[in-house]
Amino acid sequence: MATPNRPTLIGDPSGPSPPYPLHMSGTVISGFGRGSKELGIPTANLPVDDTTTPWISTTPSGVYFGWASLNLPASHPDYIPSSSSDQPHQQKTRGANGFIVYPMVMSIGYNPFYKNTVRSAEVHVLHAFQADFYGVEMRLLITGFIREEKDYSGLEALIADINFDCEVAKRSLAREGWAPREVDVEVDVPGEGRKVLRGRLEGAWLIRPSTSSEEQQQST
């Protein structure tokens, strides 16, 4: 299938431009179940609530990219202990409060191909997780917009566009101006391999301690 005719990099190397970065957070909920089954692209869903995320009611529907942090429980197979020594950089990728930061792409909208009637926020974290993580606290630092949402004539075209979105996100985030400065992050850049970097983007929100209200929400 032909490569989409659109840019492979988003934004200036120096970093995101206003209104980005945007913040969003919540507890991962069960979605439509199509990401893994039909697309081979698993997604984690967050509630779309304009009372806690005011900007989302006016933001255009489409595909965005940035960083996701997850506070995985110790029982999860992808949990990284604070004393991990398997790889020297792993301790640096883990925030002091247990949050791990990963690159991500996300769709905000109705997904015309599936004709959804409810607006959703579906996040594809760019990491091969060994298990689901429903009920886990997730925070998003949305750094930019990739494209508008659109309908497709078939599933193959949809999958090709999503895979290209992932490549665009990886290339765009693997620059110092777009990577957080508080922790190391890993990005598998197409044609270049894995990069471990610490950038210049202010990303403390991704790994700050949970507030009491967040902790209460996560436990309900």
C-alpha positions, -999 to +999 in steps of 0.1 A: +000+000+000+013+035-009+028+057+018+005+086+028+015+118+011+020+139+043+049+151+064+070+127+085+079+154+111+056+177+130+067+210+143+099+230+148+129+211+164+128+236+193+096+221+206+058+224+207+040+256+199+009+270+217-016+258+226+006+227+231+014+209+253-020+200+266-027+179+297-052+151+301-055+124+327-078+097+340-082+061+348-079+037+318-113+023+309-125-005+286-130+008+251-146-007+220-123-037+219-114-031+182-078-019+185-062-053+192-088-076+175-093-058+142-064-034+138-035-050+157-031-016+173-042-018+210-056+013+226-062+026+261-093+047+265-098+077+288-131+093+297-139+124+276-150+149+302-150+186+295-155+194+331-121+181+341-105+187+306-120+220+294-100+222+262-114+190+248-148+203+240-135+228+215-105+209+202-108+195+166-113+158+162-083+140+148-050+123+157-026+138+182+008+127+196+029+132+227+038+114+259+018+091+282+028+082+318+014+051+335+016+042+372+016+004+367+011-018+397+039-041+409+019-071+396+020-059+360+046-077+338+059-044+325+064-029+359+099-016+364+111-018+401+129+012+415+159-011+421+159-026+386+194-033+373+186-053+342+193-023+320+212+007+335+189+033+320+157+017+334+159+034+368+160+068+350+129+060+329+109+055+361+097+086+379+102+089+416+065+082+421+064+051+400+052+066+367+069+054+335+068+077+304+062+064+269+056+079+235+020+078+223-005+087+195-041+093+203-074+097+185-100+122+197-133+121+180-160+098+166-140+076+143-161+079+111-150+045+098-168+028+127-196+055+129-193+060+166-220+081+182-200+089+214-168+110+213-138+091+226-102+095+235-083+064+224-045+063+232-021+039+215+010+038+237+041+030+216+053+001+237+046-036+234+029-043+267+025-079+278-009-073+295-037-048+297-037-021+323-074-012+329-079+008+361-044+023+359-038+060+362-027+075+329-015+111+322-010+126+288+012+154+276-001+162+242+025+179+221+010+183+187-016+175+160-009+151+132-041+151+111-079+154+110-100+122+114-115+108+082-135+079+068-119+051+049-130+028+021-116-003+039-098-015+069-064-018+052-063+020+044-072+028+080-044+005+094-019+020+069-027+056+081-025+047+118+009+030+113+021+061+095+008+082+123+029+061+147+060+067+125+053+105+125+050+105+163+082+086+168+103+108+145+088+140+159+092+130+196+128+118+191+142+154+192+155+172+223+129+200+221+101+174+222+113+150+249+108+156+286+137+168+307+128+151+340+132+114+329+149+093+302+125+082+275+128+055+248+117+059+212+121+034+184+127+056+155+120+041+120+152+035+102+173+046+132+165+021+159+160+027+196+169+061+211+172+067+248+171+105+254+164+132+279+152+164+263+143+200+271+105+199+273+090+206+307+072+174+316+072+174+354+034+169+354+038+134+339+056+121+370+044+144+399+028+128+429-009+120+426-032+144+444-056+129+470-085+134+445-066+115+418-058+087+442-094+085+453-106+084+417-082+056+409-094+035+438-131+037+429 
